[in-house]
Structure formats: structure tokens, C-alpha cells
């Protein structure tokens, strides 16, 4: 018998056995405390949409932008094996200059300052 067929047969048998055992087990009657959600100090029956500062969102978007742009620099160690490593160096320098200019722009616009 093929290994894949054996694994599929074992998985199917295990599923059937677990389904049968779940029907045979007695039905448990949980009390009120087990049915209540863990609250952590919040009202679980209230609105799930709580207000938050827009600065959190702005900082998260900036982090994603800079993180994704820095991911462009990850293949640089293999860039010296290309035909012209000077071209790789120029592209990497361009990306770093653009990242630095973007960071300076956000800093000057006050996007990185936290308002109390």
C-alpha cells in the first residue's frame, strides 16, 4: 500500500473514531461562570468599537512603509556577484537616500511626534 494512501486511511479512521467518541461522551452541563466570557475589566456586552488615537494608526502605517522599503535591501549581499556591482551599489544608495528623505519629511511634518 502506498504511503499516502496509508496516511489518508489513518486520518479518516481517526476522524471517524473521534466523531463516534464525541457522541458517546455524556453531555456536560456547564454552570453560569463557565459560560461567561473572560472580561478583563471590559463590558463584554457593550460596543466592540472603542475609540483610539489616530496617531497609533499613523505610526503603524509609517512602520509598514519603512519596513517594506527596507526589505528591498535584503538581497544586497548577493549584489556583488552581479555583472556590475556598481549598479547594485547605486540602486541601494538611491533606496537609502529615499528612505532617509522620507524619514526627514515625516519628522519635519510632525508625524513622529506624540501629542499628549
C-alpha positions in Angstrom: 0.0 0.0 0.0 1.2 3.4 -0.8 2.4 5.7 2.0 0.0 8.5 1.0 -2.9 6.0 1.0 -1.9 4.8 4.4 -1.8 8.3 5.9 -5.2 9.2 4.4 -6.7 5.9 5.7 -5.3 6.6 9.2 -6.5 10.2 9.2 -10.0 9.1 8.1 -10.2 6.4 10.7 -9.1 8.8 13.4 -11.7 11.3 12.3 -14.4 8.7 12.4 -13.3 7.4 15.8 -13.2 10.9 17.3 -16.7 11.7 15.9 -18.1 8.5 17.4 -16.5 9.1 20.8 -17.8 12.6 20.9 -21.4 11.3 20.6 -20.8 8.7 23.3 -19.4 11.1 25.9 -22.0 12.4 28.3 -23.3 15.9 27.7 -21.9 18.2 30.3 -24.0 21.0 31.9 -21.6 23.9 32.4 -22.5 26.5 35.1 -23.1 30.2 34.5 -19.5 31.1 35.3 -18.1 28.8 32.6 -20.4 30.3 30.0 -19.5 33.9 30.8 -16.6 35.4 28.8 -13.4 36.4 30.3 -13.9 40.2 30.7 -10.5 41.8 31.6 -12.3 44.7 33.1 -14.3 45.5 29.9 -18.1 45.1 29.4 -18.5 42.2 27.0 -22.0 43.2 26.1 -21.0 46.8 25.1 -19.7 48.1 21.8 -16.7 46.4 20.4 -15.6 49.6 18.7 -13.6 51.6 21.2 -12.1 55.0 20.3 -8.3 55.1 19.8 -5.8 57.8 18.9 -5.2 58.3 15.2 -1.5 58.6 16.0 -1.4 54.8 16.5 -2.7 54.3 13.0 -0.3 56.8 11.5 2.7 55.3 13.3 1.6 51.8 12.2 1.4 52.9 8.5 4.8 54.6 8.7 6.3 51.4 10.2 4.8 49.3 7.4 6.1 51.6 4.7 9.6 51.8 6.0 9.7 48.1 6.9 8.7 47.1 3.4 11.1 49.5 1.8 14.0 48.2 3.9 13.0 44.7 2.7 14.2 45.8 -0.7 17.7 46.0 0.7 17.8 42.3 1.9 19.2 40.9 -1.4 22.2 43.3 -1.2 24.8 40.7 0.0 24.3 38.9 -3.3 24.6 42.1 -5.4 28.4 41.9 -5.6 28.0 38.7 -7.7 26.2 40.5 -10.5 27.8 41.7 -13.7 28.1 45.3 -12.4 28.3 45.6 -8.6 28.5 49.4 -9.1 24.9 49.4 -10.4 23.7 47.5 -7.4 25.5 50.0 -5.1 23.9 52.9 -6.9 20.4 51.4 -6.6 20.9 50.6 -2.9 22.2 54.1 -2.3 19.1 55.5 -4.1 16.8 53.5 -1.9 18.6 54.5 1.3 18.6 58.2 0.2 14.8 58.0 -0.5 14.2 56.3 2.9 16.2 59.0 4.7 14.4 61.8 2.8 11.0 60.2 3.7 12.0 59.9 7.3 13.2 63.5 7.5 10.0 64.7 5.8 7.8 62.8 8.3 9.9 64.2 11.1 9.6 67.8 9.9 5.8 67.4 9.4 5.4 66.2 13.0 4.2 62.7 12.1 6.6 61.1 14.6 5.8 63.4 17.5 3.4 62.2 20.1 0.7 64.7 21.1 -0.4 64.4 24.7 
